[in-house]
Amino acid sequence: MKSIQNGWYVLYVKSHHERKVSEGLNNLEIKAFSPTVQVQSTRTDRRKMIHKLLFPSYVFVKINSSMDFHRTLSVNGACMYIRFGMEYAKVSDTEIKNIELLLQSNDLTEVETNAENFKVGDLKTISYGPLSGLECQVLNISNSNKIIVRIDSLKKNIIATIPSGYLAG
């Protein structure tokens, strides 16, 4: 296993403890990020907007020292770091910025994640709107235009529907 380097790591936390862990990390002056999307919750008696975690049970942690790496595990609700084989899952600054950029857009609908590694579709660059310049892969599902932004370090995709006019030909 390699030594711990500065950067973003993925902390696995107890179910429904993402906010508590993030607050505990912020109290330790360790930067934490738990991306959420606003979705409409349909109950039998009412509808309301709620914040749904994009990556349930995951908290992205900005590590600046090996001491930070170990201190994060002392926070109530933190379980362990995600690993693939012997390597800890490390997320690049660019991937974090891409997630933040996606979540800032008001034009996205039906945002979801999955772990599929799609083989079909062209690689495109969004040429218009708040996501301009973002590279994505396009899916045509049920006549809707969906983009996929791959977060390679997590082996996950973020899928969202955007207006078709935003994609470069």
N, C-alpha and C positions, 0 to 999 in steps of 0.2 A: 504494500500500500504506500502511495506517495505521501509526502509530508503535506500538512495543511497549508494552503496558499490563501492569500487574501482574495475575496470575491463573494459571490452569492452562492449559498448552499441551500438545500431543500431539507427542512426539518419536518419530520412526521410527528403529528400531535394527536392526542386523544380526540375522538369524535366530538364535534361541537365545542372544542376548546381553542379554535383558531384565534378568536378575538382576545381571549384571556392571555394566551401565550404571547401574542403580538404586544399587548399592553405590558406584560412582564418583561419582555425583551427591551421595549422602549424605556422602561424604568431602569434597566441595566445599561442604558445608552447604547444599545445594539439595534441597528436599523432592521425592521421587519416589514414584510409586505405580504398581505393576504388578499389577492385580487378578488373583487366581487362584481357581479353584474346585477342590474335592476331588472326584475322580471315580475310579471303579473301573476299573483297567486290566486287561483280560483278555488274558493271554498264553496261549500254547498249553500251558504247563506250570504256570502259577500265576495267581492274581489278587492284586492289591495296590492300595492307595489311592495315587493320585498327585495332585500339584497341576498343573492344566492352566491355562494362561494364558487369561483371558477375551478379551483383545485381543492376539493374537500380534504381535510386532514393534512394539508400541506401549508407550511409557512416558509416563505423565502427569507433567508437571513443573510445580511451583509456582514461577513466576517473580516475583521481587520487584524486579528492576531490569533495564535493558537489558544490563548487564554479565552478569547471570545468564543471560540469554537466549543470549548468545554463548558463555559459558563452557561451557554444557552440550554444545556441539558438539565440545569438546576431549576429551571422555570417550571412551575406546576403545570402539568399537562403536556410538556414536551416529552417525547418518547425516544426518538433516535433520528439520525440523519439517513436519508434515502441513499442507497448504494446500488450500483449496477456491478455485480461481481465484487471485486476488491476496491473499486473506485467510488468515492463519494460523488453523488450527483451535483455537478457544479453548473450554474446557469450564468451565461455571459451577461455583461451589462447591456449589450445590444438586445438580447432576448427579453430582459426585464423592461427595457424602454419600449420594445414592440408591444408587450402586454399592456403597459401603461397607455400607449398610443391607441391601441384598440379600444380600451375601456373608456377613453375620453371622448370617443366619437358618439354623437347622438343619432347617426344614420344607421347604426348597426341594429339588427334585430335577431332574435333567435340565437344568441351567443351560447355556445356549448363547447365542451372539450371531449376528445376521445383519444384512444391510444392506437388507432389504426394508422398504418403507414401506407397511404394511398399511392398506387402505382400509375393511375391514369390521370389525365388532365395536364394542361399546359402551365408552365411557370409564367406568371404575369407580374407586372408592376402596376399598382394603382396610380392613375394619372390625374385624378381629380378628387377634390374634397379633402377632409381633414386627414385622411390616411395616405395622401399623395406621397409616392416614393416607396411605399411599403411593398415588398415582394411577397407574392402569395401564389397559391396553386388554386385553380378554379375547378369547381364541380358544378355540373348542371343536374340538379335533383328536382324532379317535379316542376320543371320549368322555372325554378328560382335560381338566381345566381348566388352561389356561396363561395366564400374564399376560405382558404386554409392557411394559417400561419403555423409553421412547424417549430416547436420548441425542442430541438434535437437533444439537448441535455436531459430532458425529462421523458423523451420518447412519447410525446403527446402533441396533439394538434389543437388549435383553437379554430373553431368554425363559426362564421357569422354570415348573414345575408346582407349584401350591399346592393345599391342600385347598379344595374349593368353598365350604365354610362360612365361609371368611375373607373372601369378597367381599360387599360391600353390595349389596342388591337394587336 
